[in-house]
């Protein structure tokens, strides 16, 4: 049923393409905001780590009443709509789609794929009135649909180059776009590693009269320990929202992995799944894996499987070069079916240029492999393509 839901949205609202601007979604949400503002709203922004931080908030608030919006989904569209009870039921989401679509048509709202889904989420949240709304920014911040709502608390995970065509080439430009979700006299908790960016974030908060907590001043966690940083950021948000004391002595990493964020899937083979999909994300993943494998004379993985969404060729080449030099295992580059997928011919050419191996269909390629340890990284849509793997935890 969930596949049919996604097909239904695609048929009525087109493919998910970033269409910046808040006018459309603000018009659609104007009658819902009063109900939505009964909840405390947390917006999670940043280049990498948004999804993990948002999901970890849910883990911490599992005994509270909350709704979580995340994007994109990896395996099923229901993942974007979750609460303390788990993902929304497909039947309930189907009814919400039909009801919402009827309103969109009657009121002549002009919503994109992403905006329609967020509108549906807001109608769902307004109906059940949770204590908290945890909202992950889809792309950027200032012009993302979640910015139609005023956040009580903004979490900023990281800043690096991604989607430069929309956000700018320089870190300060990207930071400015991400912090577009921060309101005057709001609250910001950030965990940036570069001093230059930390100072810029502090200055932005000061200019808005916002409260700012810089977690680099609270606890030192290496940048490559990205999962721990995301978890501590979620912990800091929990403390800020509940009044619990913040400090290293009050926090211990859970060690729990999340779906496709350091998850290990065991079947005939051992699959390590990471959604590291841009230059900074791949670099930090390599550093993290190296830190756990002090002697890399022997590669820790039998194979490294990767593919990416559409992005500039310079970034693609840099990531493939890094994987080639990392000595993590033999690198296989593959293609996958999705409107946002990097074109097959581009990947095949870059793979050839770098002396790596291109595989048309990785699922067919690994048929017959047993007892192998395989690292998969790159686009979340690639991880979705691997859904046929039997997921034994």
RATA-V954747 format. One record per residue. SS is DSSP state (h for helix, s for strand, l for the rest). Layout:
ss=SS
ss=SS
This chain:
ss=l
ss=h
ss=h
ss=h
ss=h
ss=h
ss=h
ss=h
ss=h
ss=h
ss=h
ss=h
ss=h
ss=l
ss=l
ss=l
ss=l
ss=l
ss=l
ss=l
ss=l
ss=l
ss=h
ss=h
ss=h
ss=h
ss=h
ss=h
ss=h
ss=l
ss=l
ss=l
ss=h
ss=h
ss=h
ss=h
ss=l
ss=l
ss=l
ss=s
ss=s
ss=s
ss=s
ss=s
ss=s
ss=l
ss=l
ss=l
ss=l
ss=h
ss=h
ss=h
ss=h
ss=h
ss=h
ss=h
ss=h
ss=h
ss=h
ss=h
ss=l
ss=l
ss=l
ss=l
ss=l
ss=s
ss=s
ss=s
ss=s
ss=l
ss=l
ss=l
ss=l
ss=l
ss=l
ss=l
ss=h
ss=h
ss=h
ss=h
ss=s
ss=s
ss=s
ss=l
ss=l
ss=s
ss=s
ss=l
ss=l
ss=h
ss=h
ss=h
ss=h
ss=h
ss=h
ss=h
ss=h
ss=h
ss=h
ss=h
ss=h
ss=h
ss=h
ss=h
ss=h
ss=h
ss=h
ss=l
ss=l
ss=l
ss=l
ss=l
ss=h
ss=h
ss=h
ss=h
ss=h
ss=h
ss=h
ss=h
ss=h
ss=h
ss=h
ss=h
ss=h
ss=h
ss=h
ss=h
ss=l
ss=l
ss=l
ss=s
ss=s
ss=s
ss=s
ss=s
ss=l
ss=l
ss=l
ss=l
ss=l
ss=l
ss=l
ss=l
ss=h
ss=h
ss=h
ss=h
ss=l
ss=l
ss=l
ss=l
ss=s
ss=s
ss=s
ss=s
ss=l
ss=l
ss=l
ss=l
ss=l
ss=l
ss=l
ss=h
ss=h
ss=h
ss=h
ss=l
ss=l
ss=l
ss=h
ss=h
ss=h
ss=h
ss=h
ss=h
ss=h
ss=h
ss=h
ss=h
ss=h
ss=l
ss=l
ss=l
ss=l
ss=l
ss=s
ss=s
ss=s
ss=s
ss=l
ss=l
ss=l
ss=l
ss=h
ss=h
ss=h
ss=h
ss=h
ss=h
ss=h
ss=h
ss=h
ss=h
ss=h
ss=h
ss=h
ss=h
ss=l
ss=l
ss=s
ss=s
ss=s
ss=s
ss=h
ss=h
ss=h
ss=l
ss=l
ss=l
ss=l
ss=l
ss=l
ss=l
ss=l
ss=h
ss=h
ss=h
ss=h
ss=h
ss=h
ss=h
ss=h
ss=h
ss=h
ss=h
ss=h
ss=h
ss=h
ss=h
ss=h
ss=h
ss=l
ss=l
ss=l
ss=l
ss=l
ss=h
ss=h
ss=h
ss=l
ss=l
ss=l
ss=l
ss=l
ss=l
ss=l
ss=s
ss=l
ss=l
ss=s
ss=s
ss=s
ss=s
ss=s
ss=s
ss=l
ss=l
ss=l
ss=s
ss=s
ss=s
ss=s
ss=s
ss=l
ss=l
ss=l
ss=l
ss=h
ss=h
ss=h
ss=h
ss=h
ss=h
ss=h
ss=h
ss=h
ss=h
ss=h
ss=h
ss=h
ss=l
ss=l
ss=l
ss=l
ss=l
ss=l
ss=l
ss=l
ss=l
ss=l
ss=l
ss=s
ss=s
ss=s
ss=s
ss=s
ss=l
ss=s
ss=l
ss=l
ss=l
ss=h
ss=h
ss=h
ss=h
ss=h
ss=h
ss=h
ss=h
ss=h
ss=h
ss=h
ss=h
ss=h
ss=l
ss=l
ss=l
ss=l
ss=s
ss=s
ss=s
ss=s
ss=s
ss=l
ss=l
ss=l
ss=l
ss=l
ss=l
ss=s
ss=l
ss=l
ss=h
ss=h
ss=h
ss=h
ss=h
ss=h
ss=h
ss=h
ss=h
ss=h
ss=l
ss=l
ss=l
ss=s
ss=s
ss=s
ss=l
ss=l
ss=h
ss=h
ss=h
ss=h
ss=l
ss=l
ss=l
ss=l
ss=l
ss=l
ss=l
ss=s
ss=s
ss=s
ss=s
ss=s
ss=s
ss=l
ss=h
ss=h
ss=h
ss=h
ss=h
ss=h
ss=h
ss=h
ss=h
ss=l
ss=l
ss=l
ss=s
ss=l
